[in-house]
């Protein structure tokens, strides 16, 4: 009975071991059953490969066109004391060598009380109130200056333009806002200050009522310094200088009869200093008028380092007094526009 029990236990033990082995081997056997054998492998399914999308190219950026730069040069103080040359600096873009045409347009403030029409009288002399000379007037109160390239700035791209004519302001120009506009004729864009506005300071003048005979008027800027004073209000002389400009006025009683050339020559020679007198054509000088009074105009050439041309106007006043107004360039070759403007203000009245 004991051996039967023992066999039964051994039989149960082997059954348990078999079950364990069967459980451990089942997956491998199943995999083996599921795996096909022979010369026919299973087909391989590949996923389609997508080509990479092309990288979009950036849109081309337009190259910016470099501009022309404009700079207007203008003096701090502008007046009749010195002609103004209009200057404009133009900075050219890289690679541009041909300077473009440039002009300047000047506009005066409106002044309906002052006429602008001037009548040529003799040579460069003008009648009426001349407050501006050069260049021709485009329309009332507007003038144009053609500028020419003069200095190319040593290859730095800067070109300086200057006006062909100088701007000669009058002794008493209109007050108000003046405008100077620069016009650059170019296909390139233009930047910078192309319009300049300014005001003119009025000139101060000498008060000559106490030093000149009654009835004599002369608008003389205060910048002229008196260099010599002779005589008195009956017969005398005054001389003023400013730089190379020389103004002198002489007066003395004249003949009772109308002024003749020989009397005018005597009065003129009385104003010469001892020494080297100027060269002057005294013969054949035609008689003329100065504001309705008999007059003779003499052209002189003074010698020496401070010599130069001069004009001497001999006038007989209503009171028969004789007057000599001399405008003289000291060390120059031409009488300045400033002297001519001063000469235009000379009047002789009763």
Long-range contacts (C-beta under 8 A, 24 or more apart in sequence): 65-93, 65-188, 65-189, 66-93, 66-94, 66-188, 67-93, 67-188, 67-189, 67-190, 67-191, 68-92, 68-93, 68-96, 68-100, 68-184, 68-186, 68-188, 68-189, 68-190, 68-191, 68-192, 69-190, 69-191, 69-192, 70-182, 70-184, 70-190, 70-191, 70-192, 70-193, 70-194, 71-192, 71-193, 72-104, 72-180, 72-182, 72-193, 72-194, 72-196, 74-180, 74-196, 74-198, 77-201, 78-167, 78-169, 78-198, 78-200, 79-169, 79-200, 79-201, 79-203, 80-168, 80-169, 80-170, 80-171, 80-173, 80-203, 80-221, 80-338, 80-341, 81-203, 81-221, 81-223, 81-242, 81-338, 82-338, 83-166, 83-167, 83-168, 83-337, 84-166, 84-167, 84-168, 84-169, 85-162, 85-163, 85-166, 85-167, 86-145, 86-147, 86-162, 86-163, 86-167, 86-180, 87-160, 87-161, 87-162, 87-163, 88-147, 88-160, 88-161, 88-182, 89-158, 89-159, 89-160, 89-161, 90-158, 90-159, 90-160, 90-161, 90-184, 91-157, 91-158, 91-192, 92-157, 92-158, 92-159, 93-157, 93-188, 94-157, 96-157, 96-188, 99-149, 99-152, 99-159, 99-161, 100-184, 100-185, 100-186, 100-188, 101-184, 101-185, 102-147, 102-149, 102-161, 102-182, 102-183, 102-184, 102-185, 103-144, 103-145, 103-146, 103-147, 103-182, 103-183, 103-185, 104-144, 104-145, 104-147, 104-163, 104-180, 104-181, 104-182, 104-183, 105-138, 105-142, 105-143, 105-144, 105-145, 105-180, 105-181, 105-182, 105-183, 106-142, 106-143, 106-144, 106-145, 106-167, 106-178, 106-179, 106-180, 106-181, 107-141, 107-142, 107-178, 107-179, 107-180, 107-181, 108-132, 108-141, 108-142, 108-173, 108-174, 108-176, 108-178, 109-141, 109-174, 109-175, 109-176, 109-177, 109-178, 110-141, 110-174, 110-176, 111-141, 111-174, 111-175, 111-176, 114-174, 116-140, 116-141, 122-288, 122-297, 124-340, 125-340, 125-343, 125-344, 126-344, 129-170, 130-170, 130-341, 130-344, 131-169, 131-170, 131-171, 131-172, 131-173, 131-174, 132-167, 132-168, 132-169, 132-170, 132-173, 133-168, 133-337, 134-165, 134-166, 134-167, 134-168, 135-164, 135-165, 168-337, 168-338, 168-341, 169-200, 170-341, 171-203, 171-205, 171-219, 171-221, 171-341, 171-342, 171-345, 172-202, 172-203, 172-219, 173-200, 175-199, 175-200, 175-202, 206-240, 208-238, 211-238, 212-238, 212-249, 212-251, 213-251, 213-321, 215-317, 215-318, 215-319, 215-348, 215-349, 215-350, 216-249, 216-251, 216-323, 216-346, 216-347, 216-348, 217-345, 217-346, 217-347, 217-349, 218-249, 218-325, 218-342, 218-345, 218-346, 218-347, 219-342, 219-345, 220-247, 220-342, 221-342, 237-271, 241-330, 242-338, 244-308, 244-329, 244-330, 244-331, 244-332, 244-336, 245-327, 245-328, 245-329, 245-330, 245-336, 245-338, 245-339, 246-310, 246-326, 246-327, 246-328, 246-329, 246-330, 247-325, 247-326, 247-327, 247-328, 247-339, 247-342, 248-324, 248-325, 248-326, 248-328, 249-323, 249-324, 249-325, 249-326, 249-346, 250-323, 250-324, 250-326, 251-321, 251-322, 251-323, 251-324, 252-321, 252-322, 253-320, 253-321, 253-322, 254-316, 254-320, 254-321, 254-322, 255-320, 256-320, 258-294, 258-316, 259-294, 259-295, 259-296, 259-314, 259-315, 259-316, 259-322, 261-285, 261-287, 261-296, 263-322, 264-296, 264-298, 264-314, 264-322, 267-314, 267-322, 267-324, 268-298, 268-312, 268-314, 268-324, 271-312, 271-324, 271-326, 276-303, 276-304, 278-302, 278-303, 278-307, 278-310, 279-303, 280-312, 290-315, 290-346, 290-348, 291-347, 291-348, 293-317, 293-318, 293-348, 300-326, 300-328, 302-328, 305-331, 306-330, 306-331, 307-331, 308-332, 308-333, 309-333, 309-334, 309-335, 310-335, 311-335, 311-343, 313-343, 313-346, 315-348, 317-348, 317-350, 318-348, 318-349, 318-350, 319-350, 323-348
